[in-house]
């Protein structure tokens, strides 16, 4: 039987607390009490609370971007690629509500600016992947869209961002994937044709 990874336990507990305590600031004292350890034990694994948040951000970046890379490797149809990339993002946040509060910046109020910059970087990378997929369609299939690739990628990201914000505002009751298939059909027909 393997010993549980304490770092992973800390991050999982932090994410769970972010989910169940909307609007409340998570202190290291509360986190330590939830885990049944001392604050000093937390600091043996993470030098600061900011590093704990960074751990959640790194987990998100690795999980989402690795799945998007798999989509790009396997799928060649541009519309399917874009649909699958958005679904990856929306499904990830749906399954990780506490982390979603980090992604919207809600849980980062009063924290280091570098954390918000890291989150912005994740969204920028997703948008760049969407833009590249749309651009490749023009190059590979000689299909021109009515709007510039960058504008379309930004619009798709704004859609995802709105669904994510709606999820947080509803206190995780309104799933980000709700109506996605129907909405995607409309976006694909109207925007990407």
N, C-alpha and C positions, 0 to 999 in steps of 0.2 A: 504494500500500500504506500503510495507516494504522499509526501507531506505537501499540504496545500501551499501554493506560492503566496507569500504574505503580500507582496506588491500587488498582485492581481486581486487579492481579497480587499485590499485598501481601495483600489480603483473601483471594484464592483460595488462596494459599500457606498463610496462617494456617489457613484452614478445612481444607485438606488435612493439615496437620501435626496438627491437633486430631483428625482421623479416624485417622491412622496412629500416633499416640503417646498412646493412652489412658492416663490416670493420670499423665502427665508434664506438668510445667509448661513452657509455651512461653515462652522468653525472647526478648528482642529480638535478642540475639546469635545464637541458633539460627535465628531467622527470617531475619535478615540473611544468615547463611551459606547457608541454603537458597536464598535468592534470588540469591546471588552479589553482594551489595552491602554497603556499610558500614552500621553502625547509624545513622550520620549521615544517610545517604540515606533510611532509613525515616522518620526524624524530620522530614525535609523535607516528607513527605506526611501524616504523623500526628504530632501533638505528644507523644503518649504511647501506650503499649500499650493503655491503657483506651480511647482513641479508636479504635484498631483494632477492639477488641471491639465498640465502639459502632457502627462501620461494618457489622459482621456483623449486629448486632441491627437496625439500620435497614433493611438489605437484606431481612431476614426479615419485618419488619413490613410493608414495602412490598409484597413478593411475596405474602405470605399474605393480608393484608387487602384488597389490590386484587382478588385472585381471589375472595375471599368477597363483596366488593361486586358483582362480576360475577354471581355465583350469585344474589344477592338481587335484582338487576335483571332477570335473565332468567327465573328459576324462581319460580313462584308457589305450588306445592304445598309445604306446610310440611314434610312428611316427607322429600321429596326435597331440599328446601333444607338441612335439618339433616344429612342423609346426605352431601350434597355438601360442606358446610362441614367436616365431620369428615374427609372424604376429602382435601380440600385440605390440611389440617393434616398428616395422616398421610403423604400423598404427598410433601409438601415435606420433612419430616424424613427420609423414606426416601431422597430424592435428595440430601440435604445432611447426611450423617452428622456431619461435623465441627462444623457449626453446631448440630446437635442437642445436642452436649456443652455448648454455650453456653446453650441453652434449658433444659437440666436443671440448670444451675448448676454442673455438674461442672468446667467449664473456668474458672469465675469465682472459684474459691476464692482468697482473698487479694487479690482485685481490689476496685475501688470498689463500695460499696453501691448507687450509682446505676445500675450495670449490671444488678444483680439486680432493681432496681425497674423498669427499662425492660422486662426480660423478663416480669416479672409483669404489666406493663401490656398487653403483647401478648396474654397469655392472658386477661386481664380483658376486653379488647375482643372477643376471639373468643366468650367466654362471653356477653357482652352481646348479640352478634349472634344467638346461638342462642336466648337468652331472648326477644329481640324477635320472632324468627321463630315461636316457639311461642305467644307472646302474640297475634300477628297471626292465628294460626289460630283462636284463641278468638273474636277480634273479627270476622274475615271469614267464618269457616265456622260459627261458633257451636258449636264443638266444645270441650268441657271435658275436660281430662285429669284423671287421678286425683290427680296431684301438682301442686303449684304450679309455674308456669313457671320461676321461679328455681331451684327444687330440681331440676327436670328438666335445665335448662341446666348446672347444676353437676355433675350426675351424668354427662352426656355429656362434659363437660370432664375429669372424673375418669377416665373410660374412655380418652380420648385421652392424658391424662397418663400413665396406666399403660402404654399401648402404647409411648409415647415412652421411658419409663424402661426398659421391657423391652428395647427396641432398643439402648439404650446399654449396659445390663448384659450383653447377649449379645455385646458388642463388634461390633455392627452386623450380626449374623448373622440375627437374628429380625426380619424385616421388620414394620414397624408396620401394614401393610395386610394382613398374613397373616390369613386368616379374617374379614376385615372384612365382607364381604357377608353371610355367615351370621350373624355377631354382630349386624349392623345389623338384620336381619330380626327377630331375637329382641327386641332393644331396642325397635324400632318397635311390635311387637305388644304387648309387655308394659308398656311405659312410656308410650308416646305415644297409646295408644288410649283 
